[in-house]
Structures are given as structure tokens and as C-alpha cells.
Amino acid sequence: MKNIFNISIAAVLVLFLACDDFDKYELPEANSIPDATPPEAVFTAIQSEEVDNDGWKDFYFSNGSISATTYSWDFGDGNTSSDFEPTNRFGEEGTYTVSLTASDNNGLTNTLAKDVTVEEPPAPPVSDPVLINTVFDKLGKSSGSDCTCAGWINRSLGTQGESSTGNGSDVMKFDNNEPDHIYQEFEVTPNINYQIEIDIKFNTNTGGSNPASLEFRALAGTGYDNGYTPTYYNETTEFPQDGYGYSSVAQTEVEENNLMTKVLNNPDDTSYIKYILNFNSGANNSIALFVRGIGGLATGSSDNERYGYSSGDEEIRIDNLVITAL
């Protein structure tokens, strides 16, 4: 009898302890204490700063959710994710409703929805090209002498322009009946429109058979000599005078090498006139500006014959060159 009593007491204790443990882990029900920290969905959408390869379409989603263990994302474009902090590429510009559902281990959920605007950012401003001695001051060149042509010489393409005065300062002169030129390379941004402004003065038209004209060419960097890499110098004394960039007149006349070709004729006005020219850089990140006097004979001197051109019967002066991105 004593043994039966002891067994009964033990059974009651086991049943009591088991019920106590069951109550400890029972999920909340009616009249029970609710979850003190239910999940809360929190997120921020951050657009990529990458612009190449449509990088602006990529968004990173920063997750700041509270008391959650699993996450369900719907980006509003048909894409979904269960990552904690996912990245999504949207197909095109527009406004997408992005939702995050945050869940905890108790089966509770919370959903946050936000409108995310996907928009291609405006292109960054393009810097104006940097050229040296654009006011044609009389400066030192690599050979040691001073010239308003300093920084503008390529002896493969013509003879150097001459120093002169006028327009209230030093100016560059294209002598009559000589193959004078200017040439300088500068860095550009591809596929951008640029504007050239320059003051030009033609001497009085002599009425001869070879009136002078001034030819402008914006030459593509893709037409440089094979293997040539342009160097942009800061001082006129650093510029080479030959053997760089374009190495022959024929090379400058190849059609696909020319982004712009413009011939300015004598206006029968001896004052300085501001001319405006335009070109697009195309697929180039480097451009060469080549300007020469034309209209004369390709004979009469060894230089004329060597380069195959010369200016006409009148002198031409230039000053204040400015190139800007539009």
C-alpha cells in the first residue's frame, strides 16, 4: 500500500511540472500578454551614383527593421527578394511602389510600402577645354625665342605664324603668300557640342587674283599618328614644334579626321570681327585645332611647295580665342 501511495504522488508531481512547462511556452491567446516587441518594417532606398552602363537604374535598400527575423521584398516591377538588404535594377524610369514585409518567429508581420522614383540624373556639367596662350601673347617657345605663336606650332603642317600688334595687344599674324598656321591639341569630353569664338582682322582686299581666306579645322584625336598619345602642356616652352599629333597636311585633309571645316573669306572690313564656329567632339577625348591661311599659290617658295598651300594676297590677324562647351 505504501508503494502504491508513493507512485501516485510521483505521478501527480510529473503531471504538474509538465503542465507548468506547457504554460511557460504557450503562444499568446485571448486574455494573454501580447508580444512586447512586434516586428516593424523600416527601409531606405538609395540610388546608385554610377552613371555608366545605366548604373542609375540600380537601387540599394538599407534595412532598419526592428524585431524581425525574415524579410520579404516586392520592388513593384515584378522582382522580389528575401535578402536582408537587397539591390534591385529597375528596367526604366518611373515610380515604383516598393514594399517590405518584416516577420518575427512568433508569426507576426508588419509591412511598409514606399514609392521609389527611378530617374536618370542630369549629366554633370562639362568643363571647358584648356588651351595655352589663347590671347596670342609674345611668349617663349621651345627654341628659345619669343613669339605670339608660342604653343601653336607644328612644323609638319606649315610655317609658324608671325608676331604682330593690334587690337590693343599682341596678336598672331598670317603673312600673305606664306603657309602660316596654328595648331594645338586639347582635351574634350566625347559627344559634346563646343563653340569657338575668335577675333579676326583681314587686311584690305587688294583685288588680286588670290584673295586670302582663313581655314579652320577641328581634327579628331582618332586621326593622330598611330601610337601617339597627346600630352597637354602648361607652359609654352614645353610644347614640341614638330613630330607629334598630325604629321602631314594630307592627313589633316582626310574627311573622317575632320569634325569641322570652315573657311572664312575676306569681309572687306578691316576691323576686328568676332567669329563663332561650332563642332561636336564625336567619339573623341582629344581634339586638335588647325588653322591656316589659304587662297594663295602652292608655288613661289620652297615652303609653299613643301606644304602645298599658302595664304592669299592679304595679311590676316587673330586674337582672343575662346573654346567653350555648350
C-alpha positions as CSV (number, residue, x, y, z in Angstrom):
1,M,0.0,0.0,0.0
2,K,2.9,2.4,0.8
3,N,4.5,1.8,-2.6
4,I,1.2,2.5,-4.4
5,F,0.9,5.8,-2.5
6,N,4.4,6.8,-3.4
7,I,3.9,6.0,-7.1
8,S,0.7,8.1,-7.1
9,I,2.4,11.1,-5.5
10,A,5.2,10.9,-8.1
11,A,2.7,10.8,-11.0
12,V,0.9,13.8,-9.7
13,L,4.2,15.8,-9.5
14,V,5.2,14.8,-13.0
15,L,1.8,15.9,-14.4
16,F,2.0,19.2,-12.5
17,L,5.5,20.0,-13.8
18,A,4.6,19.1,-17.4
19,C,1.6,21.4,-17.3
20,D,3.8,24.2,-15.8
21,D,6.3,23.8,-18.7
22,F,3.5,23.8,-21.3
23,D,2.1,27.1,-19.9
24,K,5.5,28.7,-20.0
25,Y,5.9,28.2,-23.8
26,E,2.3,28.6,-24.8
27,L,1.7,31.3,-27.6
28,P,-0.3,34.3,-26.6
29,E,-4.1,33.8,-26.8
30,A,-7.1,35.8,-25.7
31,N,-6.5,37.5,-22.4
32,S,-2.8,36.6,-22.6
33,I,0.1,39.1,-22.6
34,P,0.8,40.3,-26.2
35,D,4.3,40.3,-27.8
36,A,6.1,43.2,-26.2
37,T,8.3,43.9,-29.3
38,P,6.3,43.1,-32.5
39,P,8.2,43.5,-35.8
40,E,8.3,46.9,-37.5
41,A,9.4,47.2,-41.2
42,V,11.8,50.1,-41.9
43,F,13.8,50.7,-45.0
44,T,15.5,53.4,-47.1
45,A,16.0,53.3,-50.9
46,I,19.4,54.6,-52.1
47,Q,20.1,55.2,-55.8
48,S,23.5,54.2,-57.2
49,E,25.8,57.1,-58.1
50,E,27.2,55.0,-61.0
51,V,26.2,56.6,-64.4
52,D,28.0,54.3,-66.8
53,N,26.1,51.2,-68.1
54,D,22.8,52.6,-66.8
55,G,24.1,52.3,-63.2
56,W,21.5,54.9,-62.2
57,K,18.8,52.2,-62.5
58,D,20.3,50.3,-59.6
59,F,18.9,50.9,-56.1
60,Y,20.3,49.6,-52.8
61,F,17.8,49.0,-50.0
62,S,19.0,49.7,-46.4
63,N,17.1,47.7,-43.9
64,G,16.4,49.2,-40.5
65,S,13.6,46.9,-39.4
66,I,13.0,46.1,-35.7
67,S,12.4,42.8,-34.0
68,A,12.2,40.9,-37.3
69,T,13.9,37.7,-38.4
70,T,12.7,37.3,-42.0
71,Y,12.1,39.8,-44.8
72,S,10.0,39.7,-48.0
73,W,10.6,42.5,-50.6
74,D,8.4,43.4,-53.5
75,F,10.0,46.0,-55.8
76,G,6.9,46.8,-57.8
77,D,8.5,45.8,-61.1
78,G,7.9,42.0,-60.8
79,N,11.2,41.4,-58.9
80,T,11.2,40.1,-55.3
81,S,13.8,39.3,-52.7
82,S,14.2,37.7,-49.3
83,D,17.7,39.2,-48.6
84,F,18.2,41.4,-45.6
85,E,19.5,44.4,-47.7
86,P,19.0,43.7,-51.4
87,T,19.9,45.5,-54.6
88,N,17.4,45.9,-57.5
89,R,17.9,47.1,-61.1
90,F,14.7,48.8,-62.4
91,G,14.0,48.5,-66.1
92,E,13.2,52.1,-66.9
93,E,12.4,55.4,-65.4
94,G,9.2,55.7,-63.4
95,T,7.7,55.5,-59.9
96,Y,7.6,52.0,-58.3
97,T,5.8,51.0,-55.1
98,V,8.3,49.0,-53.1
99,S,7.1,47.1,-50.1
100,L,8.9,45.3,-47.3
101,T,7.2,42.7,-45.1
102,A,9.1,42.0,-41.8
103,S,8.2,38.9,-39.8
104,D,9.3,37.5,-36.4
105,N,9.4,34.0,-35.0
106,N,6.0,34.4,-33.4
107,G,4.4,34.7,-36.8
108,L,3.7,38.4,-36.5
109,T,4.3,40.6,-39.6
110,N,4.5,44.3,-40.5
111,T,4.5,45.8,-44.0
112,L,5.9,49.1,-45.1
113,A,5.3,50.4,-48.7
114,K,7.0,53.4,-50.3
115,D,7.0,55.0,-53.7
116,V,10.5,55.0,-55.2
117,T,11.2,57.3,-58.2
118,V,13.7,56.0,-60.7
119,E,15.0,58.8,-62.8
120,E,18.2,59.3,-64.8
121,P,20.2,62.1,-63.2
122,P,21.2,65.1,-65.3
123,A,24.6,64.8,-66.9
124,P,27.3,66.5,-64.9
125,P,28.5,69.9,-66.2
126,V,31.2,69.6,-68.9
127,S,34.4,71.6,-68.3
128,D,35.6,74.0,-71.0
129,P,38.7,72.9,-72.8
130,V,42.0,74.2,-71.5
131,L,44.3,75.8,-74.2
132,I,47.5,77.7,-73.7
133,N,48.2,81.2,-75.0
134,T,44.8,81.8,-76.4
135,V,45.3,85.6,-76.4
136,F,48.5,85.1,-78.5
137,D,50.9,86.9,-76.3
138,K,54.5,87.1,-77.3
139,L,55.9,84.2,-75.1
140,G,58.9,81.9,-75.1
141,K,58.8,78.8,-77.2
142,S,60.9,75.6,-77.0
143,S,63.5,77.0,-79.4
144,G,64.2,79.9,-77.0
145,S,62.8,82.9,-78.9
146,D,59.6,84.7,-78.2
147,C,56.6,84.6,-80.5
148,T,52.8,85.1,-80.3
149,C,52.8,81.6,-82.0
150,A,54.3,80.0,-78.9
151,G,52.3,76.9,-78.0
152,W,50.8,76.8,-81.5
153,I,53.5,75.4,-83.8
154,N,53.5,72.1,-85.7
155,R,56.2,72.4,-88.4
156,S,54.8,69.2,-90.1
157,L,51.8,71.3,-91.1
158,G,53.1,74.7,-92.0
159,T,55.4,77.6,-91.1
160,Q,54.9,79.4,-87.8
161,G,52.6,82.4,-87.6
162,E,54.2,85.8,-87.0
163,S,54.1,88.1,-84.0
164,S,52.3,91.4,-84.5
165,T,50.4,94.0,-82.6
166,G,46.9,95.3,-82.8
167,N,43.5,95.0,-81.1
168,G,45.2,96.6,-78.1
169,S,47.6,93.8,-77.5
170,D,49.9,91.2,-79.1
171,V,48.2,89.3,-81.9
172,M,49.1,86.4,-84.3
173,K,49.6,87.2,-88.0
174,F,49.3,85.0,-91.1
175,D,51.6,86.6,-93.6
176,N,50.4,86.9,-97.2
177,N,51.6,84.3,-99.6
178,E,53.1,82.1,-96.9
179,P,51.9,78.8,-95.4
180,D,51.4,80.1,-91.9
181,H,49.3,78.2,-89.4
182,I,48.5,77.5,-85.8
183,Y,48.0,74.1,-84.2
184,Q,47.2,72.9,-80.7
185,E,45.7,69.8,-79.1
186,F,43.3,69.9,-76.2
187,E,41.2,67.5,-74.1
188,V,37.5,67.3,-74.7
189,T,34.5,65.2,-73.5
190,P,33.1,62.9,-76.1
191,N,29.9,63.7,-77.9
192,I,29.7,67.3,-76.6
193,N,29.0,70.4,-78.7
194,Y,31.7,73.1,-78.5
195,Q,31.8,76.7,-79.6
196,I,34.9,78.6,-80.9
197,E,35.0,82.4,-80.6
198,I,37.8,84.3,-82.1
199,D,38.6,87.9,-83.2
200,I,39.9,88.1,-86.8
201,K,41.1,91.1,-88.9
202,F,41.7,90.8,-92.7
203,N,43.8,93.5,-94.4
204,T,42.2,95.4,-97.2
205,N,41.3,93.3,-100.2
206,T,43.9,94.0,-102.8
207,G,41.6,93.0,-105.6
208,G,44.2,90.5,-106.8
209,S,43.5,87.0,-108.2
210,N,44.5,85.3,-104.9
211,P,42.4,86.8,-102.1
212,A,43.3,85.5,-98.6
213,S,41.0,83.2,-96.6
214,L,41.3,81.6,-93.2
215,E,40.6,77.9,-92.8
216,F,39.6,76.3,-89.5
217,R,39.7,72.5,-88.9
218,A,38.7,70.7,-85.7
219,L,40.7,67.5,-86.1
220,A,39.7,64.2,-84.4
221,G,42.1,62.6,-81.9
222,T,41.3,59.3,-83.6
223,G,43.3,60.6,-86.6
224,Y,46.5,61.2,-84.7
225,D,49.6,59.2,-85.8
226,N,49.5,55.6,-84.8
227,G,50.7,55.0,-81.3
228,Y,50.6,58.7,-80.4
229,T,49.2,59.8,-77.0
230,P,48.6,63.5,-76.6
231,T,50.3,65.5,-73.8
232,Y,48.7,68.7,-72.6
233,Y,51.4,71.2,-71.6
234,N,51.2,74.0,-69.1
235,E,54.0,76.2,-70.4
236,T,54.6,77.4,-74.0
237,T,58.3,76.4,-73.7
238,E,57.3,72.8,-73.1
239,F,55.4,72.4,-76.4
240,P,57.2,70.4,-79.2
241,Q,57.3,72.1,-82.5
242,D,57.3,69.0,-84.8
243,G,56.7,65.3,-85.0
244,Y,53.5,65.0,-82.9
245,G,49.8,64.5,-83.4
246,Y,49.2,65.1,-87.1
247,S,52.4,64.8,-89.1
248,S,51.2,65.8,-92.7
249,V,48.9,68.3,-94.3
250,A,47.4,65.4,-96.3
251,Q,46.5,63.7,-93.0
252,T,44.5,66.8,-91.9
253,E,42.5,66.8,-95.1
254,V,41.2,63.2,-94.7
255,E,37.4,63.7,-94.5
256,E,36.9,61.3,-91.5
257,N,39.6,63.2,-89.5
258,N,37.6,66.4,-89.7
259,L,34.9,67.2,-87.1
260,M,34.6,70.7,-88.6
261,T,36.0,72.5,-91.6
262,K,35.2,76.2,-92.1
263,V,36.6,78.7,-94.5
264,L,36.3,82.4,-93.7
265,N,36.7,84.9,-96.6
266,N,37.8,88.5,-96.5
267,P,34.7,90.5,-95.5
268,D,36.1,93.8,-96.9
269,D,36.1,95.2,-93.4
270,T,39.5,95.9,-91.8
271,S,38.2,96.0,-88.2
272,Y,38.5,93.0,-85.8
273,I,35.3,90.9,-86.2
274,K,34.3,88.2,-83.7
275,Y,33.5,84.9,-85.5
276,I,31.7,82.0,-83.9
277,L,32.2,78.4,-85.1
278,N,30.7,75.2,-83.7
279,F,31.7,71.5,-83.7
280,N,30.8,68.3,-81.9
281,S,33.6,66.2,-80.4
282,G,32.1,62.9,-81.5
283,A,33.8,59.8,-80.0
284,N,37.0,61.7,-79.2
285,N,38.5,62.8,-75.9
286,S,41.2,64.8,-77.7
287,I,40.9,67.4,-80.5
288,A,43.5,69.4,-82.5
289,L,42.6,72.8,-83.7
290,F,44.4,73.6,-87.0
291,V,44.0,77.0,-88.6
292,R,45.9,78.1,-91.8
293,G,45.8,80.9,-94.3
294,I,44.7,79.7,-97.7
295,G,43.9,81.2,-101.1
296,G,47.4,81.6,-102.4
297,L,49.6,79.6,-104.7
298,A,51.3,76.4,-103.7
299,T,54.3,77.6,-105.7
300,G,56.7,80.6,-105.5
301,S,58.7,79.3,-102.5
302,S,60.1,76.1,-101.1
303,D,57.8,76.3,-98.1
304,N,54.7,76.8,-100.3
305,E,55.7,73.8,-102.4
306,R,56.6,71.7,-99.3
307,Y,53.2,72.2,-97.6
308,G,51.1,72.6,-100.7
309,Y,49.3,75.8,-99.8
310,S,49.8,79.4,-98.9
311,S,47.8,82.3,-97.7
312,G,46.4,84.7,-100.3
313,D,47.4,88.3,-101.1
314,E,46.3,89.9,-97.7
315,E,47.6,89.5,-94.2
316,I,45.3,88.2,-91.5
317,R,45.5,88.7,-87.8
318,I,43.8,86.8,-85.0
319,D,43.3,87.4,-81.2
320,N,41.3,86.2,-78.2
321,L,40.5,82.6,-79.0
322,V,37.9,81.0,-76.7
323,I,36.5,77.5,-76.8
324,T,33.6,76.6,-74.6
325,A,31.4,73.6,-74.0
326,L,27.7,74.1,-74.8
